[in-house]
């Protein structure tokens, strides 16, 4: 009770971080891999353009493949 830090462990399969990792994987493969940018302003502009393009044409809910196993048998 006297401690201010509390650790909470969540299973990897139910973490919202999985969605973030998927998004950065898409961003890396489609925009950043083998790309060259002359300045940080150009990088920022290309990132914002990609996000707009992705949201308008490619965005859809991710399909989860984890079946789920009961914790207690």
N, C-alpha and C positions, 0 to 999 in steps of 0.2 A: 504493500500500500504506500510506502514512503517513496517508491521509485516513480519518476516521471516518464520513463521510457517503458513501453509495453510492446512485446513482440507478438505478432499474430501470424501464424503460418497458414497459408492457403495452398491447396494442391495446385500443381502447375497446370493441370488440364482445365481448371475453372478460372484461371487468372485473366483479368482484362488486359494484362500485358501481352498475351498472345495476339490480340487484335492489333496492338501497337507494333509488335514485331512483324506481323504480316504486312501492315501498311508500309513500314520502312523497307521491307524486302521488295515490295512492288516499286517503291520510289527508287531504290538503288538499281534494280534491274532495268527499269524503263527510262530513267533520266540520268542518274549519276554515273553509271558504269561507263568508263572510257570517255567521259565528257570533259571538256575544257571550258573554263570560264575566265574571261579577261579581268573580271573584277567581282567583288562581293555583291555589287549592285546588279550585275548581270545574273549571278547565281540566284539572288533573291527574286528577280523578275522571272526567270525560268521556272523556279520552284512554284511561284504563285500561278503562273500560266499552266503548269502541269496539274496543280491542285484543281483549278477551275475545269480543265479538260477532263480530269479523272472524275470529278463530281458530276459532270454533265453526261458523260458517255459510259464510263466503266464501273461506277460505284454501284454495289449491290451488297446485300448482307452476306457475310462469310458463312459458308456451310461447315458446321462442326462435324467432325467424324468420330469424336469420342463417344463410345457407346455408354459408358458409365457402368461402373461395377459397384455394387453395394459395399459399404464400409464394414458392415457386420453381416456375417453369414448365418 
